[in-house]
Amino acid sequence: MNASIALAMKPGDGGSAANNDLDDVRLAAGGDVAAFERLYHRHVARVHSLVSRMLEPELADEVTQDVFVRVWAKLGTFRGDAAFSTWLHRVTVNLVLGQRKKLGIRRERYLPDAEAVLDRTSGAEPRAAIGAEFEAGMRRLPDRAREVFILHDVEGFKHREVAEMLGVTTGTTKAQLHRARMLMRKYLSP
């Protein structure tokens, strides 16, 4: 698939995502671009959100497009053992982790500027400001703790699924999640 196809897609007619994914995967794997467009529109917002949280937001558009280019190329490898959305998120996480490694993105454990910003915020912020504070707190988390926190608490995956995506044990994901939650409490407390 040409990368420009993903940008040119228009919203489909909708329907139940759970009921339509398997049919559309089969059709798209056979070359049906309209079926792939429907998959794209059902899942692009969640993939973009995941990418922007795991990478820097300015990379999200390009990496999201890369995810769907890769999905188009790998649709034939989808066996249906898990839901398509789980497989898609595994592809996304793998691509994001590869991108981070390629770019050498390593955040400091504590970012002085972010800490100063959080120190100046009061506990009685409007809802939008709390969301921004939450996002800033997530950005401060160490890499692995951030990945587990996003996949488990934000995206809703189970520890077993997160462990599979990241290539670690469920014990590791539980420990990293606990660490992330403790740090987030610290970052968000007034």
VOBA-1610 file (N, C-alpha, C; in pm, whole numbers, padded with zeros to 5 digits, always signed):
BEGIN
Met+00085-00119+00000Met+00000+00000+00000Met+00087+00123+00000Asn+00048+00221-00075Asn+00117+00349-00080Asn+00083+00427+00045Ala+00181+00496+00103Ala+00160+00571+00227Ala+00054+00678+00210Ser+00037+00730+00088Ser-00061+00837+00068Ser-00204+00785+00077Ile-00224+00654+00060Ile-00360+00599+00071Ile-00415+00622+00210Ala-00332+00603+00312Ala-00378+00620+00450Ala-00423+00762+00475Leu-00356+00860+00414Leu-00395+00999+00435Leu-00522+01035+00360Ala-00549+00967+00250Ala-00663+01003+00167Ala-00793+00934+00208Met-00790+00849+00308Met-00907+00772+00346Met-01016+00861+00405Lys-01141+00825+00372Lys-01256+00897+00425Lys-01332+00807+00520Pro-01402+00867+00618Pro-01477+00783+00713Pro-01576+00693+00641Gly-01586+00571+00691Gly-01679+00473+00633Gly-01818+00487+00692Asp-01899+00390+00666Asp-02037+00397+00710Asp-02057+00350+00853Gly-01949+00313+00921Gly-01961+00279+01064Gly-01998+00134+01085Gly-02088+00107+01176Gly-02124-00030+01212Gly-02050-00069+01338Ser-02080-00187+01386Ser-02015-00237+01506Ser-01872-00281+01473Ala-01775-00218+01539Ala-01635-00248+01513Ala-01604-00395+01540Ala-01655-00447+01649Ala-01626-00586+01686Ala-01679-00683+01581Asn-01795-00654+01527Asn-01856-00743+01427Asn-01792-00728+01290Asn-01740-00611+01260Asn-01691-00584+01126Asn-01541-00608+01107Asp-01462-00605+01214Asp-01317-00615+01200Asp-01274-00742+01127Leu-01323-00856+01170Leu-01276-00981+01109Leu-01311-00989+00960Asp-01431-00947+00925Asp-01470-00947+00784Asp-01382-00851+00704Asp-01361-00733+00759Asp-01280-00634+00689Asp-01133-00676+00681Val-01081-00743+00782Val-00944-00793+00777Val-00930-00893+00662Arg-01024-00986+00653Arg-01020-01086+00546Arg-01025-01020+00409Leu-01116-00925+00394Leu-01129-00855+00266Leu-01005-00772+00235Ala-00955-00699+00334Ala-00837-00615+00313Ala-00713-00698+00283Ala-00699-00812+00348Ala-00586-00901+00321Ala-00588-00950+00177Gly-00707-00954+00119Gly-00723-00992-00021Gly-00708-00875-00116Gly-00678-00757-00063Gly-00654-00640-00147Gly-00766-00539-00153Asp-00872-00557-00075Asp-00986-00466-00076Asp-00951-00339+00002Val-00924-00230-00071Val-00882-00104-00009Val-00997-00043+00073Ala-01119-00058+00028Ala-01233-00002+00102Ala-01247-00068+00240Ala-01221-00197+00247Ala-01226-00268+00375Ala-01116-00218+00467Phe-00998-00194+00410Phe-00888-00140+00490Phe-00920+00001+00539Glu-00984+00080+00455Glu-01026+00214+00496Glu-01118+00208+00617Arg-01210+00113+00616Arg-01301+00100+00731Arg-01223+00063+00857Leu-01127-00029+00847Leu-01043-00064+00962Leu-00966+00058+01010Tyr-00910+00130+00917Tyr-00833+00250+00949Tyr-00918+00349+01030His-01036+00378+00980His-01120+00478+01047His-01173+00430+01182Arg-01192+00302+01197Arg-01234+00248+01326Arg-01125+00260+01431His-00999+00253+01390His-00890+00239+01487His-00789+00353+01489Val-00793+00445+01394Val-00688+00546+01383Val-00680+00637+01507Ala-00792+00676+01564Ala-00787+00767+01680Ala-00717+00701+01799Arg-00748+00576+01824Arg-00686+00507+01938Arg-00537+00484+01913Val-00500+00447+01791Val-00358+00427+01757Val-00284+00560+01772His-00340+00667+01720His-00276+00798+01729His-00257+00839+01875Ser-00357+00816+01956Ser-00348+00849+02098Ser-00237+00770+02165Leu-00230+00642+02137Leu-00127+00557+02195Leu+00012+00603+02150Val+00028+00630+02023Val+00158+00674+01970Val+00199+00807+02032Ser+00105+00902+02041Ser+00141+01034+02094Ser+00177+01028+02242Arg+00125+00929+02314Arg+00160+00916+02455Arg+00292+00843+02475Met+00324+00751+02384Met+00447+00673+02399Met+00567+00742+02335Leu+00542+00830+02240Leu+00648+00909+02176Leu+00618+01056+02202Glu+00699+01140+02145Glu+00670+01283+02154Glu+00552+01313+02061Pro+00460+01400+02103Pro+00339+01425+02024Pro+00366+01470+01880Glu+00475+01541+01858Glu+00503+01589+01721Glu+00539+01475+01625Leu+00568+01357+01676Leu+00597+01242+01591Leu+00474+01157+01564Ala+00365+01185+01632Ala+00248+01097+01630Ala+00186+01080+01492Asp+00171+01186+01415Asp+00107+01173+01285Asp+00186+01081+01192Glu+00316+01105+01184Glu+00400+01025+01095Glu+00406+00879+01139Val+00423+00855+01267Val+00434+00718+01316Val+00300+00646+01304Thr+00190+00717+01327Thr+00057+00656+01310Thr+00041+00610+01165Gln+00082+00693+01072Gln+00072+00654+00932Gln+00161+00532+00906Asp+00282+00531+00963Asp+00371+00416+00947Asp+00307+00288+01001Val+00234+00301+01111Val+00166+00185+01169Val+00069+00126+01066Phe-00011+00211+01004Phe-00111+00158+00912Phe-00050+00108+00781Val+00063+00167+00741Val+00134+00113+00625Val+00184-00028+00659Arg+00239-00044+00778Arg+00288-00176+00822Arg+00171-00274+00835Val+00059-00230+00891Val-00057-00318+00907Val-00105-00367+00770Trp-00111-00277+00673Trp-00153-00315+00538Trp-00062-00425+00485Ala+00068-00409+00506Ala+00165-00507+00456Ala+00157-00640+00532Lys+00116-00637+00658Lys+00118-00758+00742Lys-00020-00819+00767Leu-00123-00768+00704Leu-00257-00821+00729Leu-00265-00972+00707Gly-00189-01023+00614Gly-00190-01167+00587Gly-00136-01249+00702Thr-00063-01186+00795Thr-00007-01259+00910Thr-00103-01263+01028Phe-00212-01187+01022Phe-00310-01187+01131Phe-00384-01319+01129Arg-00370-01396+01239Arg-00429-01530+01247Arg-00566-01531+01314Gly-00602-01425+01382Gly-00730-01421+01450Gly-00728-01484+01587Asp-00609-01514+01643Asp-00599-01571+01777Asp-00647-01473+01883Ala-00631-01345+01856Ala-00675-01238+01945Ala-00761-01144+01862Ala-00821-01047+01927Ala-00900-00948+01855Ala-00807-00868+01763Phe-00860-00820+01652Phe-00780-00739+01560Phe-00722-00618+01633Ser-00801-00556+01720Ser-00753-00437+01791Ser-00631-00470+01878Thr-00628-00588+01937Thr-00512-00630+02018Thr-00391-00648+01928Trp-00410-00714+01815Trp-00301-00733+01720Trp-00250-00599+01668Leu-00342-00509+01635Leu-00306-00376+01586Leu-00224-00300+01691His-00266-00309+01816His-00192-00239+01921His-00056-00302+01944Arg-00044-00432+01923Arg+00087-00497+01932Arg+00179-00445+01822Val+00126-00435+01701Val+00204-00380+01590Val+00245-00236+01623Thr+00151-00159+01677Thr+00178-00020+01713Thr+00289-00011+01817Val+00277-00087+01924Val+00377-00083+02031Val+00513-00125+01977Asn+00518-00229+01897Asn+00645-00272+01840Asn+00708-00163+01754Leu+00627-00098+01673Leu+00679+00009+01589Leu+00728+00127+01673Val+00651+00163+01776Val+00690+00274+01864Val+00820+00241+01936Leu+00832+00121+01989Leu+00955+00083+02058Leu+01075+00085+01963Gly+01054+00039+01842Gly+01160+00044+01741Gly+01197+00186+01705Gln+01097+00271+01695Gln+01120+00413+01662Gln+01198+00481+01774Arg+01161+00451+01898Arg+01231+00511+02011Arg+01377+00467+02013Lys+01399+00341+01984Lys+01536+00290+01982Lys+01613+00355+01867Lys+01551+00364+01752Lys+01614+00422+01633Lys+01652+00568+01658Leu+01562+00642+01719Leu+01587+00784+01745Leu+01670+00807+01869Gly+01691+00701+01947Gly+01768+00717+02070Gly+01695+00804+02171Ile+01563+00795+02170Ile+01485+00876+02263Ile+01496+00817+02403Arg+01558+00889+02488Arg+01570+00851+02627Arg+01545+00975+02710Arg+01441+00970+02785Arg+01411+01084+02871Arg+01485+01068+03002Glu+01514+01180+03061Glu+01570+01178+03195Glu+01459+01132+03288Arg+01495+01070+03398Arg+01394+01022+03492Arg+01312+01138+03545Tyr+01378+01247+03576Tyr+01309+01365+03625Tyr+01347+01483+03537Leu+01249+01545+03478Leu+01274+01661+03393Leu+01255+01787+03477Pro+01360+01866+03496Pro+01349+01984+03582Pro+01237+02079+03541Asp+01222+02107+03412Asp+01118+02200+03368Asp+00979+02147+03400Ala+00957+02018+03375Ala+00826+01958+03402Ala+00796+01962+03551Glu+00896+01936+03634Glu+00875+01938+03778Glu+00837+02078+03824Ala+00902+02179+03768Ala+00870+02317+03804Ala+00727+02351+03764Val+00686+02304+03649Val+00548+02329+03603Val+00449+02264+03699Leu+00474+02138+03734Leu+00382+02068+03823Leu+00380+02130+03962Asp+00494+02181+04010Asp+00500+02245+04141Asp+00414+02371+04147Arg+00398+02438+04033Arg+00322+02563+04030Arg+00172+02541+04016Thr+00129+02420+03988Thr-00014+02396+03968Thr-00083+02374+04101Ser-00205+02425+04110Ser-00280+02407+04234Ser-00371+02286+04220Gly-00424+02238+04330Gly-00512+02122+04329Gly-00650+02151+04276Ala-00690+02275+04262Ala-00825+02311+04219Ala-00825+02362+04075Glu-00768+02285+03985Glu-00760+02324+03845Glu-00887+02283+03770Pro-00921+02355+03664Pro-01032+02311+03579Pro-00999+02175+03516Arg-01101+02106+03468Arg-01085+01971+03414Arg-00980+01965+03302Ala-00977+02063+03211Ala-00880+02063+03102Ala-00738+02074+03157Ala-00721+02155+03260Ala-00587+02171+03318Ala-00544+02043+03388Ile-00638+01973+03449Ile-00605+01846+03514Ile-00559+01747+03408Gly-00625+01745+03293Gly-00582+01658+03183Gly-00442+01690+03137Ala-00411+01819+03125Ala-00277+01860+03085Ala-00175+01821+03192Glu-00213+01837+03317Glu-00124+01800+03428Glu-00100+01648+03427Phe-00205+01571+03399Phe-00194+01426+03391Phe-00099+01387+03278Glu-00115+01448+03161Glu-00027+01420+03047Glu+00117+01455+03080Ala+00136+01570+03146Ala+00272+01610+03185Ala+00331+01510+03284Gly+00249+01461+03375Gly+00295+01360+03471Gly+00337+01232+03400Met+00257+01189+03301Met+00292+01067+03227Met+00424+01084+03153Arg+00449+01201+03100Arg+00573+01226+03026Arg+00695+01218+03116Arg+00676+01240+03245Arg+00788+01236+03340Arg+00822+01093+03383Leu+00734+00999+03360Leu+00759+00861+03404Leu+00879+00801+03330Pro+00953+00714+03397Pro+01060+00640+03328Pro+00998+00559+03213Asp+01077+00536+03110Asp+01025+00474+02987Asp+00939+00351+03009Arg+00990+00247+03074Arg+00915+00122+03086Arg+00792+00141+03173Ala+00803+00218+03281Ala+00687+00243+03367Ala+00580+00318+03288Arg+00622+00411+03205Arg+00528+00488+03122Arg+00456+00397+03023Glu+00532+00309+02958Glu+00473+00218+02860Glu+00367+00131+02927Val+00400+00073+03041Val+00307-00016+03111Val+00186+00063+03159Phe+00207+00182+03214Phe+00098+00266+03264Phe+00001+00299+03150Ile+00054+00340+03037Ile-00030+00377+02923Ile-00108+00256+02872Leu-00037+00145+02852Leu-00104+00027+02797Leu-00207-00032+02894His-00177-00033+03023His-00269-00092+03121His-00377+00006+03165Asp-00337+00117+03223Asp-00435+00208+03284Asp-00504+00299+03184Val-00437+00339+03078Val-00498+00430+02981Val-00567+00353+02870Glu-00498+00255+02813Glu-00554+00180+02700Glu-00640+00061+02741Gly-00625+00015+02865Gly-00712-00090+02916Gly-00670-00233+02890Phe-00546-00256+02852Phe-00500-00393+02830Phe-00476-00461+02964Lys-00488-00593+02966Lys-00461-00673+03085Lys-00311-00695+03097His-00264-00728+03219His-00121-00748+03240His-00062-00851+03144Arg-00135-00958+03119Arg-00086-01062+03028Arg-00062-01004+02889Glu-00156-00922+02840Glu-00142-00861+02708Glu-00026-00762+02704Val-00014-00682+02808Val+00095-00584+02815Val+00229-00657+02816Ala+00237-00763+02895Ala+00361-00841+02902Ala+00398-00896+02765Glu+00300-00948+02692Glu+00326-01001+02558Glu+00375-00891+02465Met+00310-00775+02469Met+00348-00664+02382Met+00490-00617+02407Leu+00528-00612+02534Leu+00659-00558+02571Leu+00767-00665+02584Gly+00728-00791+02575Gly+00826-00899+02585Gly+00884-00915+02724Val+00799-00898+02825Val+00841-00912+02965Val+00742-01004+03036Thr+00766-01029+03165Thr+00674-01112+03242Thr+00562-01027+03300Thr+00454-01092+03342Thr+00345-01017+03406Thr+00391-00959+03539Gly+00482-01026+03606Gly+00537-00971+03731Gly+00607-00838+03707Thr+00677-00829+03595Thr+00745-00704+03559Thr+00643-00594+03531Thr+00536-00629+03459Thr+00437-00526+03429Thr+00368-00478+03556Lys+00341-00569+03648Lys+00277-00530+03774Lys+00369-00440+03855Ala+00497-00473+03860Ala+00593-00390+03934Ala+00606-00252+03870Gln+00614-00249+03738Gln+00627-00120+03668Gln+00501-00037+03681Leu+00385-00102+03680Leu+00261-00029+03697Leu+00253+00032+03837His+00291-00045+03937His+00292+00006+04074His+00386+00127+04083Arg+00504+00114+04026Arg+00600+00225+04025Arg+00540+00348+03957Ala+00479+00327+03840Ala+00421+00439+03765Ala+00310+00507+03845Arg+00224+00428+03909Arg+00114+00485+03987Arg+00167+00566+04105Met+00269+00515+04171Met+00327+00587+04286Met+00387+00721+04239Leu+00458+00718+04127Leu+00517+00840+04073Leu+00407+00938+04028Met+00304+00887+03965Met+00194+00975+03920Met+00127+01040+04041Arg+00107+00966+04150Arg+00050+01026+04270Arg+00139+01139+04320Lys+00268+01115+04320Lys+00363+01217+04363Lys+00357+01339+04272Tyr+00357+01316+04141Tyr+00356+01425+04045Tyr+00227+01507+04049Leu+00115+01439+04080Leu-00015+01507+04074Leu-00065+01557+04208Ser+00005+01525+04315Ser-00042+01571+04446Ser-00013+01720+04463Pro-00107+01793+04526Pro-00091+01939+04540Pro+00022+01979+04632
//
